[in-house]
Amino acid sequence: QVQLVESGGGLVQAGGSLRLSCAGSGSTSSINMMGWYRQVPGNQRELVATITVGGGSTNYADSVKGRFTISRDNAGNTVYLQMNSLKPEDTAVYYCKAWTWGRSFWGQGTQVTVSS
């Protein structure tokens, strides 16, 4: 089992920045990839960014490319999402996800609100 706890959400004005963190615990040695999703009420959860734990390969949604950066700590237990040039349409609950061989795990989510 892997437990994930997100932090760093909040209210920010358009054009501002936030940094989200996701700390993993439990069987973290089994994690091979981590990422961030976001969800607006009434919409499906959408992928924001992913990063592999071993090689650090990253993948981003087109809507955040050039503005968001995903990174991880050396131990691979914590993943970050640096969000710059935030827009009102980035407002959502952001969820951390971790993949192991055969299973995936979600955090509880953290609210990000961008005011215009």
N, C-alpha and C positions, 0 to 999 in steps of 0.2 A: 504494500500500500504506500501511496505517496500523498502527502498532505501539502496543499499550496495555500499561501496566505498573501493576498495582494495588499498594497498600500500605495499612498501617494496621490490618490484622486482628490478632486476638489473643484472649486469654482475659479475660473480664470477668464480674463477678457480676451476677445479675439486678437490674434497676433502674439499672444503670450505663450508660455512654455510650462510644461509639467513633466515630472519624471515619475513613472510608475515602477514599483518593485514587486517582485513575486519571489517569496522565499519558500523553498521546498524543504520538506522533512520526511522522515521515514526511509523508505527504500530508494533513496535518491541515486544510488549507484546504478540503478536499472534504467534511469532516464536517458534516452538518446536524442530527444528533441524537446524544445520548449517553445511556447509561442503565446501570442495575445490575440484574442478575439474581442469583438464588441457587439453590443446589441441595443437597439432602440425598441421601446415597447411597440408591439405589433409587427415587428420585423424579425426576420431570421438572424441568428447570430452569424456574423461575418468575420472572416479571417483578416487580421491586421498585419501580423508579421510572425515569422518563425525563425528559429536559430537552432542549428544542430549543436549538440553538446561537445561532440568529439572534434569536428573540424571547424565549427563556427560559421558554417555556411548560412546565409540569410536569405529570406524571401519576404517580399512586401506586397501588400495590395497596391494597385495603381493609385488609389486615392490618397495614399500617405507617402508615396515615394518622394524622397527629397526633403521631407519634413520630419519624419519619424525615424528613429534609429533603435534597433534592438541590439542588446548586448548581454553578456553573461559573465559571471565571476569565474575565476580559474577553477574552482571546485565543481562548477556546473550546477550548483544547487540554487542559485539565484539568477533570475533574469530581469532585465530592466527594459523599459521602453521610454526613451527620451522623445518627447513630443514638442516640436517647435512650430511656430507659425500656425497656431491652432485656429480652427474655424468653427463657427457655430454648428456646422454639420458634423463635427467630430464629437458632439455631445452624445454620450452613450454610457452604458455600464460596460466596463472593460474587464474581461475575464482572462485569467492565466490558464494555460493548458500545458500538461506534460505528457509526453508519449513514452511508453516503455514497449518492450516486445510483447505485443498482444493486447495491451490495455492502454487506456488514457485516463487522465485525471483532470478535474477542473477545480479552480478556486471558487470562492464565493462571489467575487466581483467587487469592483470599486467604481463609484460614480465619477464621471468626468463631465463637467458642465462648462461650456464655452459661451459666454455672453457676447452679444453683438454691440 
